[in-house]
């Protein structure tokens, strides 16, 4: 049986939308079951992303959404690397991010201090390696657009770089608040987590839109 190959555009949209849809549906299911509070987590910081996938039935949905998301995103990084110069570091970082996302997802909902540490390490490295891979591709895109004198690609690279810069600034603010507020930072930590996840997903959406314009030009 022939399995159709997903295009870069499809992979980018899936990398953006699968995690986004998964965590929001998980939150709605968890809140409807009384496992987390009803709120706007981006602002109220009432629930971590992890809390939306710890108990049944939302735990099943979370795993069924995030595990394919990790696989799709790993495939996206691999395919992007095939068309990008100096691709090794980007591919390694991107795929490592997906590996740690898989580890985090599998450990979610399992009791024990060891699994809690695994989850914390997994999600931290997922965020860090995804950010670095996105930064490298954005740099490659910018350099390539200058060599080709492609103003559209250059504009896209600048927009993606702006998004990454916002992500970095918010991440640094989060670290600074954690260091200065101590335990009081717990009141804000979950909101930062949701915002950073949204920005990472938004980068993939921006990439998908860029790839769509490039495909139409061919």
N, C-alpha and C positions, 0 to 999 in steps of 0.2 A: 504494500500500500504506500502510495506517495504522500508524504507529509509536506504541505506547502511551507516554504521558508518565509518567516516573517521579515518584513522590510525594516530598515532602520527607523523609519517613521513610526511604524506600529510598535516596535520595541520601546521607543522613547515614550510614546503615549502610555503604554502599559506600565513602564517604570514610574511614570508620574501618577497615574490614576489608580493603579492597583493598591499601593499603600494608603493613598489618600482615602479611597472609598472604604477600604478594610477597617482602618482605625475609627472612622466616623460611624460606620454601621455598627462596629463593635461597641462604641460608646453608647449609641442609642439603645442597643440591646441590653447592655449592662445597666444603664440608667433605668430602663423599663422594668428590669428585674430587681431594682433596689440595691444593686451592688456598688454603684457610684451615684453621686448626686447629679441632679439635673442642673446644668449651668452652661456658661460659655467658657470652655476650658482654656481658650486662648487668652482670656481676660481674668476669669475668676480663679484659675488654678485650683479647681476643685478635684481634679482627677489627673493622674499621670496617664500616659498612653498605655503603660504596662497594666494599669488597673483595669483597663477595658478588655483585657484578655486573660484574666486570671481564673475566672470561674465559668462553669457551664451555664448557659449554652454559648455565651459569647466567646469562650476560649476556643471552641471548635471553629467558629467562623474566623477568628483572628488567625489561627494557624493555617486554615485553608486559603486565606487570602495572602498572608505574608510570605509563606514558603514559596508559592509560585512567583510572587513579586521578586524575591531574592534571585530565583533562577532566571527570570526574564531580564533583570537588571544586569546580572553577570554576563548573559549573552549579549546584551547591548554594549557593554564595555569591550567585550571581545571583538564584536563587529566594528565598533568605532576604531579600535586599535589597528585593525587590518587596513584602514584607510588613512592612518595618521602616522606621520614621521615621528621617530623617537617614542615609540608607543609603549615600550616595555614597562616603564614605571606606572603609567596610567592604567594599563591592563591589570597589573599586579595589585595596585591599590584598590581599583574598582571591584575586582573579584574578591579580594580579601574582605572588603566591606560587606559583600553579599554573603560570604562565608560566616562572618560574625553575626550578621542579621539572622541567618539560619540558626546558629547556635543560640542566640537570644530567644528566638521564637520557640524553639524546641524546649528551652528551659523554663519558659513562661508558664506559670500555673503549677509548677512543681515545688513542693514545700522543702524547706531546708536552707540553712545559711550558705552552704556551698553553691546551691543553685541561684541564690540571691546574688552572690558575688559574680557568678557566671553571667547572669543577666546584666548586671551593671557594667561589667567589662565588655560584654558583647555589644550593648547598645552604644556605649561610649566610642568604641573602635569603629562601629558602623558609621556613626556620624562623622568621626574624624577622617576615616579613609575615603568616604564618599565625598566629603568636602575637598580633600586633596586631589582626588581623581577629577572632579569637576573643574577645579582650578587649573589643572594641567591641560585638560581638553580646551578650556576657554583660552588659555595661552596659545596652544597650537592653532586654534581657529583664528586668533588675532594675527599671529605671525604669517599664517598661510594666506589670509585675506590681503595683507599688505604686499606680499610677493606677487599675488595674482592681480593686484589692483582691483579688488572686488569690494566696492563700498558697502554693498548689502551685507556681506559676510562680516565686514569690519564693524558695521553698526550692531549686528547681532552679538558679536564677541564683546563689544563694549556694554551692551545691555546685560549679557550674562555675567560679565565681570562686575557690573554694578550690583547685581543680585547677590553675587558671592561676597562682595564687600559688605553689603548690609548684613549678610549672614555672619560674617566674621566679627563685625562690630557688636552685634547682638550676643554672639558667643562670648566675646571678651567682657561685655557688660555682665553677663551671667556669672562668669568666673570671678570678676571683681566683687560682685555682690555676695557671692558665696564666701569669699575670703573675708569680707568686711562685716557681714551680718551674722555669720555663724549659723546657729540653729534657726534664727528668724528667716533665713533665706528659704527655708522649707515652704514658706507661704507663697513664694514666687516661682520656685523651681519648675513646677509642673507646667506653668504657662510658657516659660522659656522653652521647654521641651516640645510643646505643641507648635510654637512659632518656628523653631529651628527645623522641625520635620516638614512643616509647610513650605519653607523656603527651599529646602533640598528638593522636594517634589516639584516646586515651581521651576527650578532650574531644568529639570527633565522636560517639563511642559514647554519651556522656552526653546530647548533644543529641538523638540518635536516640530514646533512651528517653523524654526529655521530650516530643518531638513525638508519640510513640505515645500517651502519656497524654492529650495535648491532643486527638488525633484521637478517642480513645474517649469523651471528654466531649462531643463535638459531636453 
